[in-house]
């Protein structure tokens, strides 16, 4: 899965990305970057949340009918 986002990476972001590029990318490395972005770059999280469609009726479960 590829995920494209636009934001200004901080020094720590750049270090993590450089580390991922120098070594064989691992799930743990991806998790580290995602954790950093989630906790330290709230503008990224907010942009992702705004892009997801909001459900009008959360109690409407079509698979339950």
Phi and psi in radians as a Rosetta constraint file:
Dihedral C 1 N 2 CA 2 C 2 CIRCULARHARMONIC -1.939 0.35
Dihedral N 2 CA 2 C 2 N 3 CIRCULARHARMONIC 2.465 0.35
Dihedral C 2 N 3 CA 3 C 3 CIRCULARHARMONIC -2.320 0.35
Dihedral N 3 CA 3 C 3 N 4 CIRCULARHARMONIC 2.057 0.35
Dihedral C 3 N 4 CA 4 C 4 CIRCULARHARMONIC -1.861 0.35
Dihedral N 4 CA 4 C 4 N 5 CIRCULARHARMONIC 2.170 0.35
Dihedral C 4 N 5 CA 5 C 5 CIRCULARHARMONIC -2.333 0.35
Dihedral N 5 CA 5 C 5 N 6 CIRCULARHARMONIC 2.650 0.35
Dihedral C 5 N 6 CA 6 C 6 CIRCULARHARMONIC -1.972 0.35
Dihedral N 6 CA 6 C 6 N 7 CIRCULARHARMONIC 2.069 0.35
Dihedral C 6 N 7 CA 7 C 7 CIRCULARHARMONIC -2.821 0.35
Dihedral N 7 CA 7 C 7 N 8 CIRCULARHARMONIC 2.911 0.35
Dihedral C 7 N 8 CA 8 C 8 CIRCULARHARMONIC -1.594 0.35
Dihedral N 8 CA 8 C 8 N 9 CIRCULARHARMONIC 1.856 0.35
Dihedral C 8 N 9 CA 9 C 9 CIRCULARHARMONIC -1.219 0.35
Dihedral N 9 CA 9 C 9 N 10 CIRCULARHARMONIC 2.448 0.35
Dihedral C 9 N 10 CA 10 C 10 CIRCULARHARMONIC -1.445 0.35
Dihedral N 10 CA 10 C 10 N 11 CIRCULARHARMONIC 3.141 0.35
Dihedral C 10 N 11 CA 11 C 11 CIRCULARHARMONIC -1.066 0.35
Dihedral N 11 CA 11 C 11 N 12 CIRCULARHARMONIC -0.700 0.35
Dihedral C 11 N 12 CA 12 C 12 CIRCULARHARMONIC -1.150 0.35
Dihedral N 12 CA 12 C 12 N 13 CIRCULARHARMONIC -0.686 0.35
Dihedral C 12 N 13 CA 13 C 13 CIRCULARHARMONIC -1.014 0.35
Dihedral N 13 CA 13 C 13 N 14 CIRCULARHARMONIC -0.838 0.35
Dihedral C 13 N 14 CA 14 C 14 CIRCULARHARMONIC -1.097 0.35
Dihedral N 14 CA 14 C 14 N 15 CIRCULARHARMONIC -0.658 0.35
Dihedral C 14 N 15 CA 15 C 15 CIRCULARHARMONIC -1.116 0.35
Dihedral N 15 CA 15 C 15 N 16 CIRCULARHARMONIC -0.763 0.35
Dihedral C 15 N 16 CA 16 C 16 CIRCULARHARMONIC -1.133 0.35
Dihedral N 16 CA 16 C 16 N 17 CIRCULARHARMONIC -0.765 0.35
Dihedral C 16 N 17 CA 17 C 17 CIRCULARHARMONIC -1.119 0.35
Dihedral N 17 CA 17 C 17 N 18 CIRCULARHARMONIC -0.748 0.35
Dihedral C 17 N 18 CA 18 C 18 CIRCULARHARMONIC -1.063 0.35
Dihedral N 18 CA 18 C 18 N 19 CIRCULARHARMONIC -0.758 0.35
Dihedral C 18 N 19 CA 19 C 19 CIRCULARHARMONIC -1.066 0.35
Dihedral N 19 CA 19 C 19 N 20 CIRCULARHARMONIC -0.730 0.35
Dihedral C 19 N 20 CA 20 C 20 CIRCULARHARMONIC -1.137 0.35
Dihedral N 20 CA 20 C 20 N 21 CIRCULARHARMONIC -0.653 0.35
Dihedral C 20 N 21 CA 21 C 21 CIRCULARHARMONIC -1.289 0.35
Dihedral N 21 CA 21 C 21 N 22 CIRCULARHARMONIC -0.519 0.35
Dihedral C 21 N 22 CA 22 C 22 CIRCULARHARMONIC -1.363 0.35
Dihedral N 22 CA 22 C 22 N 23 CIRCULARHARMONIC -0.507 0.35
Dihedral C 22 N 23 CA 23 C 23 CIRCULARHARMONIC -1.939 0.35
Dihedral N 23 CA 23 C 23 N 24 CIRCULARHARMONIC 3.040 0.35
Dihedral C 23 N 24 CA 24 C 24 CIRCULARHARMONIC -1.226 0.35
Dihedral N 24 CA 24 C 24 N 25 CIRCULARHARMONIC 2.137 0.35
Dihedral C 24 N 25 CA 25 C 25 CIRCULARHARMONIC -1.010 0.35
Dihedral N 25 CA 25 C 25 N 26 CIRCULARHARMONIC 2.342 0.35
Dihedral C 25 N 26 CA 26 C 26 CIRCULARHARMONIC -2.159 0.35
Dihedral N 26 CA 26 C 26 N 27 CIRCULARHARMONIC 2.860 0.35
Dihedral C 26 N 27 CA 27 C 27 CIRCULARHARMONIC -1.091 0.35
Dihedral N 27 CA 27 C 27 N 28 CIRCULARHARMONIC -0.641 0.35
Dihedral C 27 N 28 CA 28 C 28 CIRCULARHARMONIC -1.144 0.35
Dihedral N 28 CA 28 C 28 N 29 CIRCULARHARMONIC -0.682 0.35
Dihedral C 28 N 29 CA 29 C 29 CIRCULARHARMONIC -1.131 0.35
Dihedral N 29 CA 29 C 29 N 30 CIRCULARHARMONIC -0.705 0.35
Dihedral C 29 N 30 CA 30 C 30 CIRCULARHARMONIC -1.139 0.35
Dihedral N 30 CA 30 C 30 N 31 CIRCULARHARMONIC -0.704 0.35
Dihedral C 30 N 31 CA 31 C 31 CIRCULARHARMONIC -1.101 0.35
Dihedral N 31 CA 31 C 31 N 32 CIRCULARHARMONIC -0.688 0.35
Dihedral C 31 N 32 CA 32 C 32 CIRCULARHARMONIC -1.077 0.35
Dihedral N 32 CA 32 C 32 N 33 CIRCULARHARMONIC -0.789 0.35
Dihedral C 32 N 33 CA 33 C 33 CIRCULARHARMONIC -1.148 0.35
Dihedral N 33 CA 33 C 33 N 34 CIRCULARHARMONIC -0.774 0.35
Dihedral C 33 N 34 CA 34 C 34 CIRCULARHARMONIC -1.096 0.35
Dihedral N 34 CA 34 C 34 N 35 CIRCULARHARMONIC -0.724 0.35
Dihedral C 34 N 35 CA 35 C 35 CIRCULARHARMONIC -1.070 0.35
Dihedral N 35 CA 35 C 35 N 36 CIRCULARHARMONIC -0.781 0.35
Dihedral C 35 N 36 CA 36 C 36 CIRCULARHARMONIC -1.075 0.35
Dihedral N 36 CA 36 C 36 N 37 CIRCULARHARMONIC -0.816 0.35
Dihedral C 36 N 37 CA 37 C 37 CIRCULARHARMONIC -1.104 0.35
Dihedral N 37 CA 37 C 37 N 38 CIRCULARHARMONIC -0.736 0.35
Dihedral C 37 N 38 CA 38 C 38 CIRCULARHARMONIC -1.091 0.35
Dihedral N 38 CA 38 C 38 N 39 CIRCULARHARMONIC -0.778 0.35
Dihedral C 38 N 39 CA 39 C 39 CIRCULARHARMONIC -1.545 0.35
Dihedral N 39 CA 39 C 39 N 40 CIRCULARHARMONIC -0.391 0.35
Dihedral C 39 N 40 CA 40 C 40 CIRCULARHARMONIC -1.975 0.35
Dihedral N 40 CA 40 C 40 N 41 CIRCULARHARMONIC -0.187 0.35
Dihedral C 40 N 41 CA 41 C 41 CIRCULARHARMONIC -2.271 0.35
Dihedral N 41 CA 41 C 41 N 42 CIRCULARHARMONIC 1.362 0.35
Dihedral C 41 N 42 CA 42 C 42 CIRCULARHARMONIC -1.088 0.35
Dihedral N 42 CA 42 C 42 N 43 CIRCULARHARMONIC -0.448 0.35
Dihedral C 42 N 43 CA 43 C 43 CIRCULARHARMONIC -1.122 0.35
Dihedral N 43 CA 43 C 43 N 44 CIRCULARHARMONIC -0.526 0.35
Dihedral C 43 N 44 CA 44 C 44 CIRCULARHARMONIC -1.227 0.35
Dihedral N 44 CA 44 C 44 N 45 CIRCULARHARMONIC -0.820 0.35
Dihedral C 44 N 45 CA 45 C 45 CIRCULARHARMONIC -1.047 0.35
Dihedral N 45 CA 45 C 45 N 46 CIRCULARHARMONIC -0.746 0.35
Dihedral C 45 N 46 CA 46 C 46 CIRCULARHARMONIC -1.124 0.35
Dihedral N 46 CA 46 C 46 N 47 CIRCULARHARMONIC -0.679 0.35
Dihedral C 46 N 47 CA 47 C 47 CIRCULARHARMONIC -1.130 0.35
Dihedral N 47 CA 47 C 47 N 48 CIRCULARHARMONIC -0.674 0.35
Dihedral C 47 N 48 CA 48 C 48 CIRCULARHARMONIC -1.174 0.35
Dihedral N 48 CA 48 C 48 N 49 CIRCULARHARMONIC -0.785 0.35
Dihedral C 48 N 49 CA 49 C 49 CIRCULARHARMONIC -1.073 0.35
Dihedral N 49 CA 49 C 49 N 50 CIRCULARHARMONIC -0.717 0.35
Dihedral C 49 N 50 CA 50 C 50 CIRCULARHARMONIC -1.176 0.35
Dihedral N 50 CA 50 C 50 N 51 CIRCULARHARMONIC -0.467 0.35
Dihedral C 50 N 51 CA 51 C 51 CIRCULARHARMONIC -1.357 0.35
Dihedral N 51 CA 51 C 51 N 52 CIRCULARHARMONIC -0.396 0.35
Dihedral C 51 N 52 CA 52 C 52 CIRCULARHARMONIC -1.350 0.35
Dihedral N 52 CA 52 C 52 N 53 CIRCULARHARMONIC 2.390 0.35
Dihedral C 52 N 53 CA 53 C 53 CIRCULARHARMONIC -1.184 0.35
Dihedral N 53 CA 53 C 53 N 54 CIRCULARHARMONIC 2.441 0.35
Dihedral C 53 N 54 CA 54 C 54 CIRCULARHARMONIC -1.528 0.35
Dihedral N 54 CA 54 C 54 N 55 CIRCULARHARMONIC 2.394 0.35
Dihedral C 54 N 55 CA 55 C 55 CIRCULARHARMONIC -1.404 0.35
Dihedral N 55 CA 55 C 55 N 56 CIRCULARHARMONIC 2.300 0.35
Dihedral C 55 N 56 CA 56 C 56 CIRCULARHARMONIC -1.254 0.35
Dihedral N 56 CA 56 C 56 N 57 CIRCULARHARMONIC -0.717 0.35
Dihedral C 56 N 57 CA 57 C 57 CIRCULARHARMONIC -2.226 0.35
Dihedral N 57 CA 57 C 57 N 58 CIRCULARHARMONIC 1.762 0.35
Dihedral C 57 N 58 CA 58 C 58 CIRCULARHARMONIC -1.267 0.35
Dihedral N 58 CA 58 C 58 N 59 CIRCULARHARMONIC -0.305 0.35
Dihedral C 58 N 59 CA 59 C 59 CIRCULARHARMONIC -1.547 0.35
Dihedral N 59 CA 59 C 59 N 60 CIRCULARHARMONIC -0.039 0.35
Dihedral C 59 N 60 CA 60 C 60 CIRCULARHARMONIC -1.583 0.35
Dihedral N 60 CA 60 C 60 N 61 CIRCULARHARMONIC 1.805 0.35
Dihedral C 60 N 61 CA 61 C 61 CIRCULARHARMONIC -1.893 0.35
Dihedral N 61 CA 61 C 61 N 62 CIRCULARHARMONIC 1.684 0.35
Dihedral C 61 N 62 CA 62 C 62 CIRCULARHARMONIC -1.092 0.35
Dihedral N 62 CA 62 C 62 N 63 CIRCULARHARMONIC -0.462 0.35
Dihedral C 62 N 63 CA 63 C 63 CIRCULARHARMONIC -1.347 0.35
Dihedral N 63 CA 63 C 63 N 64 CIRCULARHARMONIC -0.164 0.35
Dihedral C 63 N 64 CA 64 C 64 CIRCULARHARMONIC -1.602 0.35
Dihedral N 64 CA 64 C 64 N 65 CIRCULARHARMONIC -0.149 0.35
